[in-house]
Amino acid sequence: MNWGEFFAMKGYGLYVWGSFGVALLIFIVEIALVRHRRAIALQQLRLLRDAGEEE
């Protein structure tokens, strides 16, 4: 077995590697969205804390 056969996977390589690629893309997007939502939540908490200190 050589690398070409491994990546081709008897004609199903495009489906298999494409599926892995899509899954990886989804994981990366999910991580980015979670980090963004966390940053927004922390910013909102800081604003609430600062507003409470002014009163």
Sequence and secondary structure as in RCSB ss.txt:
>XXXX:A:sequence
MNWGEFFAMKGYGLYVWGSFGVALLIFIVEIALVRHRRAIALQQLRLLRDAGEEE
>XXXX:A:secstr
  HHHHHHGGGTHHHHHHHHHHHHHHHHHHHHHHHHHHHHHHHHHHHHHHHHHH 
